[in-house]
Each structure stands twice: as C-alpha cells, then as structure tokens.
Amino acid sequence: MDPSYNFTKNPDLAALHVAAFFFVLGLAVGWVLWSSNRRQVRNLDRENDAIAKQLEADCFRQSQLERESSLLG
C-alpha cells in the first residue's frame, strides 16, 4: 500500500503527522537550548564561587593589615 494514498484519502491523518513531527522537532530544539543554557549557568556559578572565595580572602587580608597597622600606629 502506498503511504501517500493514506494521506490523500485522509488529510486529517496527514495534518496529524505534520503536527507530531513539528512537536517532536520543537521538543528536540528546546532540549538542546535548555541543556546548553544550563551548562553556561553552571560555568557562571563556578566562576562566581571562585570570585567570592578570592574576595573573601582579600577582605580577610585587608582586615588583618588594618589590625596590624592600628596596633603599630
């Protein structure tokens, strides 16, 4: 049986197949975009954590230097 025969005889079936194709295509594209975005967010989280640790260490050193200078001066 020719598959195009089913679609010409029943155009609703053809429309359903087209709609299902674009639905699945949309899910695939959405998943790819979501996963790449999630990867970027994880990388930014790591960078922010590193910056926060560095800032905390710098503030600690600065407060120690201020304490030492107040004791000396």
N, CA, C, O and CB atoms as a CASP TS submission, in Angstrom:
PFRMAT TS
TARGET T0000
AUTHOR 0000-0000-0000
METHOD Language model
MODEL 1
PARENT N/A
ATOM      1  N   MET     1       0.847  -1.174   0.000  1.00  0.00           N
ATOM      2  CA  MET     1       0.000   0.000   0.000  1.00  0.00           C
ATOM      3  C   MET     1       0.896   1.242   0.000  1.00  0.00           C
ATOM      4  O   MET     1       1.856   1.321   0.766  1.00  0.00           O
ATOM      5  CB  MET     1      -0.965  -0.005   1.225  1.00  0.00           C
ATOM      6  N   ASP     2       0.587   2.173  -0.833  1.00  0.00           N
ATOM      7  CA  ASP     2       1.353   3.408  -0.958  1.00  0.00           C
ATOM      8  C   ASP     2       1.031   4.325   0.225  1.00  0.00           C
ATOM      9  O   ASP     2      -0.139   4.624   0.466  1.00  0.00           O
ATOM     10  CB  ASP     2       1.046   4.119  -2.310  1.00  0.00           C
ATOM     11  N   PRO     3       2.059   4.778   0.973  1.00  0.00           N
ATOM     12  CA  PRO     3       1.777   5.627   2.137  1.00  0.00           C
ATOM     13  C   PRO     3       1.098   6.943   1.757  1.00  0.00           C
ATOM     14  O   PRO     3       0.290   7.465   2.524  1.00  0.00           O
ATOM     15  CB  PRO     3       3.066   5.921   2.885  1.00  0.00           C
ATOM     16  N   SER     4       1.417   7.478   0.587  1.00  0.00           N
ATOM     17  CA  SER     4       0.788   8.740   0.196  1.00  0.00           C
ATOM     18  C   SER     4      -0.711   8.560  -0.028  1.00  0.00           C
ATOM     19  O   SER     4      -1.473   9.522   0.070  1.00  0.00           O
ATOM     20  CB  SER     4       1.447   9.294  -1.073  1.00  0.00           C
ATOM     21  N   TYR     5      -1.135   7.344  -0.326  1.00  0.00           N
ATOM     22  CA  TYR     5      -2.563   7.071  -0.518  1.00  0.00           C
ATOM     23  C   TYR     5      -3.326   7.351   0.770  1.00  0.00           C
ATOM     24  O   TYR     5      -4.413   7.927   0.739  1.00  0.00           O
ATOM     25  CB  TYR     5      -2.788   5.608  -0.969  1.00  0.00           C
ATOM     26  N   ASN     6      -2.755   6.942   1.907  1.00  0.00           N
ATOM     27  CA  ASN     6      -3.416   7.177   3.187  1.00  0.00           C
ATOM     28  C   ASN     6      -3.580   8.667   3.451  1.00  0.00           C
ATOM     29  O   ASN     6      -4.606   9.099   3.976  1.00  0.00           O
ATOM     30  CB  ASN     6      -2.626   6.525   4.323  1.00  0.00           C
ATOM     31  N   PHE     7      -2.559   9.462   3.085  1.00  0.00           N
ATOM     32  CA  PHE     7      -2.614  10.892   3.347  1.00  0.00           C
ATOM     33  C   PHE     7      -3.564  11.614   2.394  1.00  0.00           C
ATOM     34  O   PHE     7      -4.233  12.567   2.791  1.00  0.00           O
ATOM     35  CB  PHE     7      -1.226  11.490   3.242  1.00  0.00           C
ATOM     36  N   THR     8      -3.626  11.160   1.128  1.00  0.00           N
ATOM     37  CA  THR     8      -4.540  11.829   0.199  1.00  0.00           C
ATOM     38  C   THR     8      -5.984  11.457   0.514  1.00  0.00           C
ATOM     39  O   THR     8      -6.897  12.258   0.315  1.00  0.00           O
ATOM     40  CB  THR     8      -4.200  11.459  -1.260  1.00  0.00           C
ATOM     41  N   LYS     9      -6.182  10.244   1.003  1.00  0.00           N
ATOM     42  CA  LYS     9      -7.542   9.821   1.332  1.00  0.00           C
ATOM     43  C   LYS     9      -8.000  10.420   2.660  1.00  0.00           C
ATOM     44  O   LYS     9      -9.186  10.697   2.842  1.00  0.00           O
ATOM     45  CB  LYS     9      -7.623   8.293   1.389  1.00  0.00           C
ATOM     46  N   ASN    10      -7.061  10.619   3.586  1.00  0.00           N
ATOM     47  CA  ASN    10      -7.398  11.140   4.912  1.00  0.00           C
ATOM     48  C   ASN    10      -6.470  12.322   5.233  1.00  0.00           C
ATOM     49  O   ASN    10      -5.424  12.118   5.849  1.00  0.00           O
ATOM     50  CB  ASN    10      -7.276  10.016   6.006  1.00  0.00           C
ATOM     51  N   PRO    11      -6.825  13.542   4.834  1.00  0.00           N
ATOM     52  CA  PRO    11      -5.945  14.690   5.079  1.00  0.00           C
ATOM     53  C   PRO    11      -5.767  14.999   6.566  1.00  0.00           C
ATOM     54  O   PRO    11      -4.770  15.608   6.952  1.00  0.00           O
ATOM     55  CB  PRO    11      -6.493  15.912   4.373  1.00  0.00           C
ATOM     56  N   ASP    12      -6.716  14.589   7.402  1.00  0.00           N
ATOM     57  CA  ASP    12      -6.548  14.796   8.847  1.00  0.00           C
ATOM     58  C   ASP    12      -5.375  13.982   9.376  1.00  0.00           C
ATOM     59  O   ASP    12      -4.656  14.434  10.267  1.00  0.00           O
ATOM     60  CB  ASP    12      -7.836  14.417   9.604  1.00  0.00           C
ATOM     61  N   LEU    13      -5.178  12.787   8.836  1.00  0.00           N
ATOM     62  CA  LEU    13      -4.041  11.959   9.238  1.00  0.00           C
ATOM     63  C   LEU    13      -2.734  12.620   8.830  1.00  0.00           C
ATOM     64  O   LEU    13      -1.756  12.583   9.577  1.00  0.00           O
ATOM     65  CB  LEU    13      -4.143  10.556   8.618  1.00  0.00           C
ATOM     66  N   ALA    14      -2.714  13.221   7.656  1.00  0.00           N
ATOM     67  CA  ALA    14      -1.516  13.934   7.206  1.00  0.00           C
ATOM     68  C   ALA    14      -1.233  15.118   8.120  1.00  0.00           C
ATOM     69  O   ALA    14      -0.085  15.341   8.505  1.00  0.00           O
ATOM     70  CB  ALA    14      -1.679  14.411   5.749  1.00  0.00           C
ATOM     71  N   ALA    15      -2.258  15.870   8.466  1.00  0.00           N
ATOM     72  CA  ALA    15      -2.080  17.027   9.348  1.00  0.00           C
ATOM     73  C   ALA    15      -1.596  16.587  10.718  1.00  0.00           C
ATOM     74  O   ALA    15      -0.772  17.262  11.334  1.00  0.00           O
ATOM     75  CB  ALA    15      -3.389  17.816   9.479  1.00  0.00           C
ATOM     76  N   LEU    16      -2.105  15.458  11.197  1.00  0.00           N
ATOM     77  CA  LEU    16      -1.667  14.942  12.485  1.00  0.00           C
ATOM     78  C   LEU    16      -0.190  14.558  12.448  1.00  0.00           C
ATOM     79  O   LEU    16       0.550  14.841  13.390  1.00  0.00           O
ATOM     80  CB  LEU    16      -2.517  13.739  12.890  1.00  0.00           C
ATOM     81  N   HIS    17       0.236  13.918  11.371  1.00  0.00           N
ATOM     82  CA  HIS    17       1.649  13.553  11.241  1.00  0.00           C
ATOM     83  C   HIS    17       2.539  14.789  11.166  1.00  0.00           C
ATOM     84  O   HIS    17       3.608  14.818  11.776  1.00  0.00           O
ATOM     85  CB  HIS    17       1.862  12.684  10.001  1.00  0.00           C
ATOM     86  N   VAL    18       2.115  15.796  10.435  1.00  0.00           N
ATOM     87  CA  VAL    18       2.900  17.034  10.338  1.00  0.00           C
ATOM     88  C   VAL    18       2.979  17.713  11.699  1.00  0.00           C
ATOM     89  O   VAL    18       4.044  18.181  12.103  1.00  0.00           O
ATOM     90  CB  VAL    18       2.282  17.998   9.293  1.00  0.00           C
ATOM     91  N   ALA    19       1.860  17.767  12.400  1.00  0.00           N
ATOM     92  CA  ALA    19       1.848  18.388  13.728  1.00  0.00           C
ATOM     93  C   ALA    19       2.737  17.613  14.699  1.00  0.00           C
ATOM     94  O   ALA    19       3.465  18.213  15.490  1.00  0.00           O
ATOM     95  CB  ALA    19       0.409  18.466  14.272  1.00  0.00           C
ATOM     96  N   ALA    20       2.680  16.295  14.642  1.00  0.00           N
ATOM     97  CA  ALA    20       3.523  15.472  15.528  1.00  0.00           C
ATOM     98  C   ALA    20       5.001  15.673  15.205  1.00  0.00           C
ATOM     99  O   ALA    20       5.837  15.731  16.106  1.00  0.00           O
ATOM    100  CB  ALA    20       3.151  13.974  15.400  1.00  0.00           C
ATOM    101  N   PHE    21       5.318  15.777  13.914  1.00  0.00           N
ATOM    102  CA  PHE    21       6.711  15.998  13.517  1.00  0.00           C
ATOM    103  C   PHE    21       7.230  17.307  14.091  1.00  0.00           C
ATOM    104  O   PHE    21       8.315  17.345  14.669  1.00  0.00           O
ATOM    105  CB  PHE    21       6.846  16.001  11.986  1.00  0.00           C
ATOM    106  N   PHE    22       6.453  18.392  13.932  1.00  0.00           N
ATOM    107  CA  PHE    22       6.918  19.682  14.426  1.00  0.00           C
ATOM    108  C   PHE    22       6.918  19.739  15.953  1.00  0.00           C
ATOM    109  O   PHE    22       7.732  20.451  16.542  1.00  0.00           O
ATOM    110  CB  PHE    22       6.052  20.798  13.865  1.00  0.00           C
ATOM    111  N   PHE    23       6.032  19.012  16.589  1.00  0.00           N
ATOM    112  CA  PHE    23       6.039  18.947  18.050  1.00  0.00           C
ATOM    113  C   PHE    23       7.324  18.284  18.551  1.00  0.00           C
ATOM    114  O   PHE    23       7.985  18.792  19.456  1.00  0.00           O
ATOM    115  CB  PHE    23       4.802  18.176  18.563  1.00  0.00           C
ATOM    116  N   VAL    24       7.663  17.153  17.955  1.00  0.00           N
ATOM    117  CA  VAL    24       8.890  16.446  18.354  1.00  0.00           C
ATOM    118  C   VAL    24      10.117  17.282  18.013  1.00  0.00           C
ATOM    119  O   VAL    24      11.066  17.335  18.795  1.00  0.00           O
ATOM    120  CB  VAL    24       8.978  15.063  17.661  1.00  0.00           C
ATOM    121  N   LEU    25      10.105  17.933  16.859  1.00  0.00           N
ATOM    122  CA  LEU    25      11.215  18.809  16.486  1.00  0.00           C
ATOM    123  C   LEU    25      11.355  19.949  17.491  1.00  0.00           C
ATOM    124  O   LEU    25      12.470  20.298  17.879  1.00  0.00           O
ATOM    125  CB  LEU    25      11.009  19.371  15.065  1.00  0.00           C
ATOM    126  N   GLY    26      10.245  20.527  17.912  1.00  0.00           N
ATOM    127  CA  GLY    26      10.280  21.596  18.913  1.00  0.00           C
ATOM    128  C   GLY    26      10.816  21.114  20.248  1.00  0.00           C
ATOM    129  O   GLY    26      11.576  21.823  20.908  1.00  0.00           O
ATOM    130  N   LEU    27      10.423  19.911  20.652  1.00  0.00           N
ATOM    131  CA  LEU    27      10.964  19.350  21.896  1.00  0.00           C
ATOM    132  C   LEU    27      12.475  19.160  21.810  1.00  0.00           C
ATOM    133  O   LEU    27      13.199  19.461  22.759  1.00  0.00           O
ATOM    134  CB  LEU    27      10.289  18.012  22.216  1.00  0.00           C
ATOM    135  N   ALA    28      12.948  18.658  20.667  1.00  0.00           N
ATOM    136  CA  ALA    28      14.384  18.424  20.498  1.00  0.00           C
ATOM    137  C   ALA    28      15.150  19.740  20.538  1.00  0.00           C
ATOM    138  O   ALA    28      16.172  19.845  21.217  1.00  0.00           O
ATOM    139  CB  ALA    28      14.660  17.688  19.176  1.00  0.00           C
ATOM    140  N   VAL    29      14.667  20.732  19.821  1.00  0.00           N
ATOM    141  CA  VAL    29      15.348  22.034  19.806  1.00  0.00           C
ATOM    142  C   VAL    29      15.313  22.661  21.192  1.00  0.00           C
ATOM    143  O   VAL    29      16.318  23.209  21.645  1.00  0.00           O
ATOM    144  CB  VAL    29      14.696  22.984  18.773  1.00  0.00           C
ATOM    145  N   GLY    30      14.178  22.590  21.868  1.00  0.00           N
ATOM    146  CA  GLY    30      14.076  23.132  23.220  1.00  0.00           C
ATOM    147  C   GLY    30      15.020  22.452  24.184  1.00  0.00           C
ATOM    148  O   GLY    30      15.635  23.112  25.022  1.00  0.00           O
ATOM    149  N   TRP    31      15.143  21.146  24.078  1.00  0.00           N
ATOM    150  CA  TRP    31      16.052  20.414  24.970  1.00  0.00           C
ATOM    151  C   TRP    31      17.495  20.824  24.730  1.00  0.00           C
ATOM    152  O   TRP    31      18.255  21.001  25.682  1.00  0.00           O
ATOM    153  CB  TRP    31      15.898  18.900  24.774  1.00  0.00           C
ATOM    154  N   VAL    32      17.880  20.975  23.472  1.00  0.00           N
ATOM    155  CA  VAL    32      19.259  21.389  23.154  1.00  0.00           C
ATOM    156  C   VAL    32      19.529  22.786  23.714  1.00  0.00           C
ATOM    157  O   VAL    32      20.574  23.020  24.322  1.00  0.00           O
ATOM    158  CB  VAL    32      19.503  21.370  21.614  1.00  0.00           C
ATOM    159  N   LEU    33      18.599  23.704  23.514  1.00  0.00           N
ATOM    160  CA  LEU    33      18.792  25.061  24.031  1.00  0.00           C
ATOM    161  C   LEU    33      18.831  25.072  25.556  1.00  0.00           C
ATOM    162  O   LEU    33      19.652  25.770  26.151  1.00  0.00           O
ATOM    163  CB  LEU    33      17.677  25.985  23.531  1.00  0.00           C
ATOM    164  N   TRP    34      17.947  24.300  26.190  1.00  0.00           N
ATOM    165  CA  TRP    34      17.923  24.264  27.643  1.00  0.00           C
ATOM    166  C   TRP    34      19.219  23.680  28.204  1.00  0.00           C
ATOM    167  O   TRP    34      19.774  24.212  29.165  1.00  0.00           O
ATOM    168  CB  TRP    34      16.725  23.454  28.129  1.00  0.00           C
ATOM    169  N   SER    35      19.701  22.590  27.609  1.00  0.00           N
ATOM    170  CA  SER    35      20.903  21.946  28.147  1.00  0.00           C
ATOM    171  C   SER    35      22.135  22.826  27.948  1.00  0.00           C
ATOM    172  O   SER    35      23.006  22.865  28.817  1.00  0.00           O
ATOM    173  CB  SER    35      21.120  20.579  27.483  1.00  0.00           C
ATOM    174  N   SER    36      22.226  23.530  26.822  1.00  0.00           N
ATOM    175  CA  SER    36      23.384  24.411  26.622  1.00  0.00           C
ATOM    176  C   SER    36      23.301  25.600  27.570  1.00  0.00           C
ATOM    177  O   SER    36      24.324  26.058  28.078  1.00  0.00           O
ATOM    178  CB  SER    36      23.463  24.899  25.151  1.00  0.00           C
ATOM    179  N   ASN    37      22.102  26.100  27.812  1.00  0.00           N
ATOM    180  CA  ASN    37      21.935  27.201  28.756  1.00  0.00           C
ATOM    181  C   ASN    37      22.296  26.750  30.165  1.00  0.00           C
ATOM    182  O   ASN    37      22.938  27.490  30.910  1.00  0.00           O
ATOM    183  CB  ASN    37      20.494  27.735  28.719  1.00  0.00           C
ATOM    184  N   ARG    38      21.888  25.544  30.533  1.00  0.00           N
ATOM    185  CA  ARG    38      22.197  25.019  31.870  1.00  0.00           C
ATOM    186  C   ARG    38      23.706  24.877  32.062  1.00  0.00           C
ATOM    187  O   ARG    38      24.231  25.149  33.142  1.00  0.00           O
ATOM    188  CB  ARG    38      21.505  23.657  32.089  1.00  0.00           C
ATOM    189  N   ARG    39      24.397  24.449  31.004  1.00  0.00           N
ATOM    190  CA  ARG    39      25.852  24.318  31.075  1.00  0.00           C
ATOM    191  C   ARG    39      26.495  25.682  31.305  1.00  0.00           C
ATOM    192  O   ARG    39      27.431  25.799  32.096  1.00  0.00           O
ATOM    193  CB  ARG    39      26.406  23.673  29.785  1.00  0.00           C
ATOM    194  N   GLN    40      26.002  26.710  30.623  1.00  0.00           N
ATOM    195  CA  GLN    40      26.542  28.054  30.803  1.00  0.00           C
ATOM    196  C   GLN    40      26.283  28.560  32.218  1.00  0.00           C
ATOM    197  O   GLN    40      27.138  29.218  32.810  1.00  0.00           O
ATOM    198  CB  GLN    40      25.933  29.017  29.779  1.00  0.00           C
ATOM    199  N   VAL    41      25.119  28.257  32.755  1.00  0.00           N
ATOM    200  CA  VAL    41      24.792  28.688  34.112  1.00  0.00           C
ATOM    201  C   VAL    41      25.715  28.005  35.122  1.00  0.00           C
ATOM    202  O   VAL    41      26.179  28.642  36.067  1.00  0.00           O
ATOM    203  CB  VAL    41      23.314  28.379  34.438  1.00  0.00           C
ATOM    204  N   ARG    42      25.983  26.715  34.927  1.00  0.00           N
ATOM    205  CA  ARG    42      26.903  26.012  35.834  1.00  0.00           C
ATOM    206  C   ARG    42      28.295  26.620  35.770  1.00  0.00           C
ATOM    207  O   ARG    42      28.954  26.777  36.798  1.00  0.00           O
ATOM    208  CB  ARG    42      26.967  24.515  35.487  1.00  0.00           C
ATOM    209  N   ASN    43      28.749  26.964  34.557  1.00  0.00           N
ATOM    210  CA  ASN    43      30.074  27.587  34.427  1.00  0.00           C
ATOM    211  C   ASN    43      30.105  28.943  35.125  1.00  0.00           C
ATOM    212  O   ASN    43      31.089  29.275  35.784  1.00  0.00           O
ATOM    213  CB  ASN    43      30.453  27.749  32.940  1.00  0.00           C
ATOM    214  N   LEU    44      29.042  29.725  34.987  1.00  0.00           N
ATOM    215  CA  LEU    44      28.988  31.019  35.661  1.00  0.00           C
ATOM    216  C   LEU    44      28.947  30.844  37.172  1.00  0.00           C
ATOM    217  O   LEU    44      29.547  31.633  37.902  1.00  0.00           O
ATOM    218  CB  LEU    44      27.771  31.817  35.190  1.00  0.00           C
ATOM    219  N   ASP    45      28.246  29.821  37.649  1.00  0.00           N
ATOM    220  CA  ASP    45      28.219  29.552  39.090  1.00  0.00           C
ATOM    221  C   ASP    45      29.618  29.249  39.611  1.00  0.00           C
ATOM    222  O   ASP    45      30.007  29.734  40.673  1.00  0.00           O
ATOM    223  CB  ASP    45      27.274  28.380  39.404  1.00  0.00           C
ATOM    224  N   ARG    46      30.371  28.450  38.866  1.00  0.00           N
ATOM    225  CA  ARG    46      31.743  28.135  39.288  1.00  0.00           C
ATOM    226  C   ARG    46      32.609  29.390  39.309  1.00  0.00           C
ATOM    227  O   ARG    46      33.388  29.601  40.238  1.00  0.00           O
ATOM    228  CB  ARG    46      32.365  27.081  38.354  1.00  0.00           C
ATOM    229  N   GLU    47      32.466  30.224  38.271  1.00  0.00           N
ATOM    230  CA  GLU    47      33.245  31.465  38.230  1.00  0.00           C
ATOM    231  C   GLU    47      32.869  32.373  39.396  1.00  0.00           C
ATOM    232  O   GLU    47      33.746  32.960  40.031  1.00  0.00           O
ATOM    233  CB  GLU    47      33.025  32.200  36.892  1.00  0.00           C
ATOM    234  N   ASN    48      31.583  32.492  39.681  1.00  0.00           N
ATOM    235  CA  ASN    48      31.141  33.326  40.803  1.00  0.00           C
ATOM    236  C   ASN    48      31.657  32.799  42.130  1.00  0.00           C
ATOM    237  O   ASN    48      32.048  33.582  42.996  1.00  0.00           O
ATOM    238  CB  ASN    48      29.621  33.405  40.837  1.00  0.00           C
ATOM    239  N   ASP    49      31.665  31.483  42.302  1.00  0.00           N
ATOM    240  CA  ASP    49      32.200  30.900  43.537  1.00  0.00           C
ATOM    241  C   ASP    49      33.685  31.215  43.698  1.00  0.00           C
ATOM    242  O   ASP    49      34.146  31.536  44.793  1.00  0.00           O
ATOM    243  CB  ASP    49      31.981  29.381  43.548  1.00  0.00           C
ATOM    244  N   ALA    50      34.426  31.118  42.595  1.00  0.00           N
ATOM    245  CA  ALA    50      35.857  31.415  42.655  1.00  0.00           C
ATOM    246  C   ALA    50      36.087  32.883  42.985  1.00  0.00           C
ATOM    247  O   ALA    50      36.968  33.205  43.783  1.00  0.00           O
ATOM    248  CB  ALA    50      36.540  31.057  41.324  1.00  0.00           C
ATOM    249  N   ILE    51      35.318  33.765  42.392  1.00  0.00           N
ATOM    250  CA  ILE    51      35.456  35.200  42.667  1.00  0.00           C
ATOM    251  C   ILE    51      35.098  35.492  44.117  1.00  0.00           C
ATOM    252  O   ILE    51      35.774  36.283  44.775  1.00  0.00           O
ATOM    253  CB  ILE    51      34.562  36.030  41.716  1.00  0.00           C
ATOM    254  N   ALA    52      34.034  34.857  44.624  1.00  0.00           N
ATOM    255  CA  ALA    52      33.628  35.080  46.012  1.00  0.00           C
ATOM    256  C   ALA    52      34.705  34.608  46.988  1.00  0.00           C
ATOM    257  O   ALA    52      34.975  35.283  47.982  1.00  0.00           O
ATOM    258  CB  ALA    52      32.307  34.358  46.302  1.00  0.00           C
ATOM    259  N   LYS    53      35.312  33.476  46.719  1.00  0.00           N
ATOM    260  CA  LYS    53      36.383  32.985  47.600  1.00  0.00           C
ATOM    261  C   LYS    53      37.579  33.925  47.572  1.00  0.00           C
ATOM    262  O   LYS    53      38.178  34.204  48.610  1.00  0.00           O
ATOM    263  CB  LYS    53      36.819  31.566  47.186  1.00  0.00           C
ATOM    264  N   GLN    54      37.927  34.413  46.386  1.00  0.00           N
ATOM    265  CA  GLN    54      39.048  35.340  46.270  1.00  0.00           C
ATOM    266  C   GLN    54      38.747  36.646  47.005  1.00  0.00           C
ATOM    267  O   GLN    54      39.611  37.201  47.684  1.00  0.00           O
ATOM    268  CB  GLN    54      39.363  35.621  44.791  1.00  0.00           C
ATOM    269  N   LEU    55      37.520  37.126  46.862  1.00  0.00           N
ATOM    270  CA  LEU    55      37.120  38.359  47.538  1.00  0.00           C
ATOM    271  C   LEU    55      37.142  38.182  49.051  1.00  0.00           C
ATOM    272  O   LEU    55      37.566  39.078  49.781  1.00  0.00           O
ATOM    273  CB  LEU    55      35.725  38.793  47.079  1.00  0.00           C
ATOM    274  N   GLU    56      36.687  37.030  49.515  1.00  0.00           N
ATOM    275  CA  GLU    56      36.708  36.761  50.951  1.00  0.00           C
ATOM    276  C   GLU    56      38.140  36.730  51.480  1.00  0.00           C
ATOM    277  O   GLU    56      38.425  37.265  52.552  1.00  0.00           O
ATOM    278  CB  GLU    56      36.004  35.433  51.256  1.00  0.00           C
ATOM    279  N   ALA    57      39.031  36.104  50.725  1.00  0.00           N
ATOM    280  CA  ALA    57      40.433  36.054  51.138  1.00  0.00           C
ATOM    281  C   ALA    57      41.050  37.452  51.127  1.00  0.00           C
ATOM    282  O   ALA    57      41.816  37.799  52.025  1.00  0.00           O
ATOM    283  CB  ALA    57      41.233  35.111  50.218  1.00  0.00           C
ATOM    284  N   ASP    58      40.725  38.244  50.129  1.00  0.00           N
ATOM    285  CA  ASP    58      41.261  39.606  50.059  1.00  0.00           C
ATOM    286  C   ASP    58      40.751  40.467  51.217  1.00  0.00           C
ATOM    287  O   ASP    58      41.510  41.248  51.791  1.00  0.00           O
ATOM    288  CB  ASP    58      40.886  40.255  48.719  1.00  0.00           C
ATOM    289  N   CYS    59      39.478  40.326  51.558  1.00  0.00           N
ATOM    290  CA  CYS    59      38.917  41.087  52.681  1.00  0.00           C
ATOM    291  C   CYS    59      39.555  40.662  54.000  1.00  0.00           C
ATOM    292  O   CYS    59      39.826  41.494  54.866  1.00  0.00           O
ATOM    293  CB  CYS    59      37.392  40.900  52.749  1.00  0.00           C
ATOM    294  N   PHE    60      39.791  39.372  54.141  1.00  0.00           N
ATOM    295  CA  PHE    60      40.431  38.884  55.362  1.00  0.00           C
ATOM    296  C   PHE    60      41.838  39.458  55.490  1.00  0.00           C
ATOM    297  O   PHE    60      42.237  39.910  56.563  1.00  0.00           O
ATOM    298  CB  PHE    60      40.478  37.342  55.372  1.00  0.00           C
ATOM    299  N   ARG    61      42.598  39.437  54.374  1.00  0.00           N
ATOM    300  CA  ARG    61      43.962  40.005  54.407  1.00  0.00           C
ATOM    301  C   ARG    61      43.922  41.500  54.709  1.00  0.00           C
ATOM    302  O   ARG    61      44.743  42.012  55.470  1.00  0.00           O
ATOM    303  CB  ARG    61      44.687  39.761  53.059  1.00  0.00           C
ATOM    304  N   GLN    62      42.963  42.190  54.109  1.00  0.00           N
ATOM    305  CA  GLN    62      42.850  43.634  54.334  1.00  0.00           C
ATOM    306  C   GLN    62      42.535  43.922  55.797  1.00  0.00           C
ATOM    307  O   GLN    62      43.108  44.844  56.377  1.00  0.00           O
ATOM    308  CB  GLN    62      41.763  44.242  53.426  1.00  0.00           C
ATOM    309  N   SER    63      41.640  43.153  56.399  1.00  0.00           N
ATOM    310  CA  SER    63      41.295  43.401  57.810  1.00  0.00           C
ATOM    311  C   SER    63      42.491  43.088  58.716  1.00  0.00           C
ATOM    312  O   SER    63      42.709  43.767  59.719  1.00  0.00           O
ATOM    313  CB  SER    63      40.063  42.545  58.231  1.00  0.00           C
ATOM    314  N   GLN    64      43.257  42.066  58.358  1.00  0.00           N
ATOM    315  CA  GLN    64      44.447  41.777  59.164  1.00  0.00           C
ATOM    316  C   GLN    64      45.477  42.895  59.038  1.00  0.00           C
ATOM    317  O   GLN    64      46.105  43.275  60.026  1.00  0.00           O
ATOM    318  CB  GLN    64      45.071  40.436  58.741  1.00  0.00           C
ATOM    319  N   LEU    65      45.651  43.419  57.838  1.00  0.00           N
ATOM    320  CA  LEU    65      46.595  44.529  57.653  1.00  0.00           C
ATOM    321  C   LEU    65      46.129  45.771  58.424  1.00  0.00           C
ATOM    322  O   LEU    65      46.948  46.491  58.996  1.00  0.00           O
ATOM    323  CB  LEU    65      46.750  44.861  56.147  1.00  0.00           C
ATOM    324  N   GLU    66      44.821  46.017  58.437  1.00  0.00           N
ATOM    325  CA  GLU    66      44.311  47.162  59.186  1.00  0.00           C
ATOM    326  C   GLU    66      44.515  46.979  60.681  1.00  0.00           C
ATOM    327  O   GLU    66      44.844  47.932  61.388  1.00  0.00           O
ATOM    328  CB  GLU    66      42.833  47.377  58.886  1.00  0.00           C
ATOM    329  N   ARG    67      44.319  45.744  61.170  1.00  0.00           N
ATOM    330  CA  ARG    67      44.562  45.480  62.588  1.00  0.00           C
ATOM    331  C   ARG    67      46.030  45.699  62.946  1.00  0.00           C
ATOM    332  O   ARG    67      46.349  46.322  63.958  1.00  0.00           O
ATOM    333  CB  ARG    67      44.143  44.049  62.944  1.00  0.00           C
ATOM    334  N   GLU    68      46.909  45.181  62.104  1.00  0.00           N
ATOM    335  CA  GLU    68      48.341  45.319  62.375  1.00  0.00           C
ATOM    336  C   GLU    68      48.767  46.784  62.336  1.00  0.00           C
ATOM    337  O   GLU    68      49.570  47.226  63.157  1.00  0.00           O
ATOM    338  CB  GLU    68      49.160  44.505  61.361  1.00  0.00           C
ATOM    339  N   SER    69      48.227  47.526  61.385  1.00  0.00           N
ATOM    340  CA  SER    69      48.614  48.938  61.282  1.00  0.00           C
ATOM    341  C   SER    69      48.054  49.742  62.463  1.00  0.00           C
ATOM    342  O   SER    69      48.688  50.695  62.916  1.00  0.00           O
ATOM    343  CB  SER    69      48.117  49.538  59.944  1.00  0.00           C
ATOM    344  N   SER    70      46.869  49.362  62.965  1.00  0.00           N
ATOM    345  CA  SER    70      46.323  50.083  64.123  1.00  0.00           C
ATOM    346  C   SER    70      47.111  49.759  65.388  1.00  0.00           C
ATOM    347  O   SER    70      47.227  50.598  66.281  1.00  0.00           O
ATOM    348  CB  SER    70      44.838  49.733  64.325  1.00  0.00           C
ATOM    349  N   LEU    71      47.652  48.545  65.465  1.00  0.00           N
ATOM    350  CA  LEU    71      48.479  48.194  66.628  1.00  0.00           C
ATOM    351  C   LEU    71      49.804  48.903  66.566  1.00  0.00           C
ATOM    352  O   LEU    71      50.350  49.276  67.604  1.00  0.00           O
ATOM    353  CB  LEU    71      48.700  46.684  66.710  1.00  0.00           C
ATOM    354  N   LEU    72      50.334  49.098  65.387  1.00  0.00           N
ATOM    355  CA  LEU    72      51.623  49.754  65.243  1.00  0.00           C
ATOM    356  C   LEU    72      51.492  51.275  65.351  1.00  0.00           C
ATOM    357  O   LEU    72      52.407  51.950  65.824  1.00  0.00           O
ATOM    358  CB  LEU    72      52.256  49.374  63.911  1.00  0.00           C
ATOM    359  N   GLY    73      50.376  51.798  64.918  1.00  0.00           N
ATOM    360  CA  GLY    73      50.280  53.241  64.826  1.00  0.00           C
ATOM    361  C   GLY    73      49.535  53.824  65.944  1.00  0.00           C
ATOM    362  O   GLY    73      49.369  55.043  66.006  1.00  0.00           O
TER
END
